[in-house]
């Protein structure tokens, strides 16, 4: 290797310069997003079947669809929710399944079934991925324009401009229903000429017809022949002939009032209390969040909207992405500075600091090139991987430079050739230590689910950075050191001798005590730390995903079931007064009858997105709790759930949006509902459990019009004819569509609003018999109220009810123990089967997976140590050292109050590799050919004291900014960084004292130097 470095120094340096330059170029082109692209194994089918009650909907549509979809290859679970005229069926596949093929298979199964479903049934198949949620949300408000006009601006001006932005998957418009022409027919005048609403609608449809009837060639031209009778304006509608008679032709304008209107809808959208139209911009999987938001802002400024229109941003994901990127950038810069200070404190060499400082950005640039080659980008996990790798990257350079400097100080390395030989001595330990960290990531390749999806990018990033760090440390650092270091650098390093002498004396005194009776020292320290670790394990809080301040949150609400939209709006105005009075709130938007991420929604429910101010303020959890308590106290009759958007997004994508979910299965609806009420009450009494929903969702009330077949037959009406006329009278009939520019505007034929405003007016509605005479509805039908039509839920074709809840001020693990105990104490009937889902189920699976990863990492580390040193005693002692460091991690999490979640468990796994790295550096200092004595073990510790302290300090200091978690978006890596820091704090004394003592104890090494 020394000859290779000498003969090809220029080529190697040029290659690495090119690698660095390519990485810098790649870094400017990598897409930026919040989370890595994860193939979530879920497909959702949204069904719309018009106006039907839930029971009929379930029997005729939902259940046949479930049966057909259960046969789709790869489906593991299927869950459905059925409401009035609409339903949602969610298919869950195994992780790793080809979701593009699964989506196509779902569409194919439904296409085959469609002919067997009732006419008018429509469905939409959506693949669950982050593109369902917006990366930026825009609100349009105006004091002079109504919602319909704002929607026109959104549809015709803003949507085309934003759809063309690179990386945008879709632009959705909410609020201000699509415009249409309303034809309010006077029933008396229509009756006078003997026409029903169906007749009038048919006449309008025939009057608006454009048809190509052929082509004609004449005088060298080819003509398309069009037979046209097109309605283009309100005047054309009014002049539409309906019926000819003795007195002339009756037109539509003579029997109806025609005016512009909007499509009937039972949704309401506001922004900061004003009626609004919301525009959600969704990002493609490969899109760049920051660039998309920047381009959207630029295009909105260039569009030239009317001065009366106010454009405001109610959600901007790029703020969180930028905050996370800045947090990682600051962690990298601060870590590099702190690492330089440590290097200077121990070696007092400016040249060494410059070499280390230049190596770090070069390695990170090369890592960016690797990410680009693998189709990855910057996100919270890859950036976190870079931040976590900073200490290890710097450590490789420091270990190599420290060894070269030590050889220069003891006079064995002189001149460029001698320095290259000195660097060659560290080749094997450096490779072994790097492999020790890399091998712990190998088991992640076999982990699926959210854990695998999140941490594989982090692992790949760190492996790339560590691999490049090894190359730079082994090739570049020796070449630069050989040509740049001077004897005076070694003399300068001796200035730190007093400080290092103090450390050496401290280590010697500790060694005197530890090695006096090594077996006793090992037993006491090992048993003590193991006991502390077990005690901490039983006390440390546990969760699933780390908490993170996103700067805004979702507030889902549910008013009284079946409440009128106006009543729900009145309640929500009280909620908005509380939101506005909260000083941390910057803005908010509200949806009623629809949700930010879509989904099955009734008119009495919806959500807010509440955006908080930047800068100094209360933590987001405190703000959420404060608003929740105020609403519970001051706004009775409304249920709410709060969650940060990313938590809600991940929950929706994995079909488990709530932390706690108690699933109750049973065939008897009455028993199932009674059990759900009891479970809801019991769960609500558990300390720290809030926002309990017993799952007994009511879609609303219904008015039942039951036809008397005999009375109807006397007037020549059958049930189908009567229902068709009622549909036109109440909901209106779309007669045709009028083309105005690029838009198609529907023409809706209906009765005037004052005749269909109240339920009591239904009996006075006039039907038209086949012979033309009028029939009041009350003459042929009875009208009654059906209260409390419930939503119906099933999982894997079995009826079930899910009782859900969220947590406040308590960890998931301990809360679920109490929830399980509370449910078990109810002694529910044997016919009721209980299962636990929610994020708790995801937590159990992730913990099981990461436990396997930890065990596999231990075994791989043991294999590597055995391969490097071929001494089982050393391997056993090393693994014991690693396990005690892991116990220190658990104790550290307990002391800091940080939950044991998937991020902390990932940090615990990384501790295995980092401690094994320190162990390798220690053991590499022992001459394998000489007898292993306590004296030689102590000498190895003394020689390795400086590099081990430097390595641990650098890693700890570079991770400290992430562990503090003060930056917005840094919360995801905080548990990981904290776990590593506590592991390394314990690893230093363990490697320097416990490891050699255990080798001595189990190897029967004595002061006389007995060799094992």
Secondary structure as UniProt FT lines:
FT   HELIX           2..7
FT   HELIX           9..29
FT   STRAND          42..48
FT   HELIX           54..57
FT   HELIX           58..62
FT   HELIX           63..70
FT   TURN            73..74
FT   STRAND          75..82
FT   STRAND          86..93
FT   TURN            95..96
FT   HELIX           99..113
FT   HELIX           114..116
FT   TURN            119..120
FT   STRAND          122..127
FT   HELIX           130..132
FT   STRAND          134..142
FT   HELIX           147..153
FT   HELIX           154..158
FT   HELIX           159..163
FT   TURN            166..167
FT   STRAND          168..174
FT   STRAND          179..185
FT   HELIX           187..192
FT   TURN            193..194
FT   HELIX           197..207
FT   STRAND          209..218
FT   TURN            219..220
FT   STRAND          221..229
FT   HELIX           234..238
FT   STRAND          241..245
FT   TURN            246..247
FT   STRAND          248..251
FT   HELIX           252..255
FT   STRAND          256..262
FT   STRAND          268..271
FT   TURN            272..273
FT   STRAND          274..275
FT   STRAND          277..283
FT   TURN            285..286
FT   HELIX           289..303
FT   TURN            307..308
FT   STRAND          309..316
FT   HELIX           317..347
FT   HELIX           350..373
FT   TURN            374..375
FT   HELIX           380..409
FT   TURN            410..411
FT   HELIX           415..425
FT   HELIX           427..442
FT   HELIX           443..446
FT   HELIX           449..471
FT   HELIX           472..476
FT   HELIX           477..484
FT   HELIX           487..493
FT   HELIX           494..496
FT   HELIX           497..516
FT   HELIX           518..539
FT   STRAND          552..558
FT   TURN            561..562
FT   HELIX           565..581
FT   TURN            583..584
FT   STRAND          585..592
FT   TURN            596..597
FT   TURN            603..604
FT   STRAND          605..612
FT   HELIX           620..634
FT   TURN            636..637
FT   STRAND          639..644
FT   HELIX           645..653
FT   TURN            654..655
FT   STRAND          660..665
FT   HELIX           669..684
FT   TURN            687..688
FT   STRAND          689..693
FT   STRAND          698..707
FT   HELIX           709..714
FT   TURN            715..716
FT   HELIX           719..730
FT   STRAND          733..740
FT   TURN            741..742
FT   STRAND          743..751
FT   HELIX           753..755
FT   HELIX           759..764
FT   STRAND          766..768
FT   TURN            770..771
FT   STRAND          774..776
FT   HELIX           777..780
FT   STRAND          781..790
FT   STRAND          792..795
FT   TURN            796..797
FT   STRAND          798..807
FT   HELIX           812..824
FT   TURN            825..826
FT   TURN            830..831
FT   STRAND          833..837
FT   HELIX           838..869
FT   HELIX           872..896
FT   HELIX           902..923
FT   TURN            924..925
FT   TURN            928..929
FT   HELIX           934..964
FT   TURN            968..970
FT   HELIX           971..989
FT   HELIX           990..994
FT   HELIX           995..1002
FT   TURN            1003..1004
FT   TURN            1007..1008
//
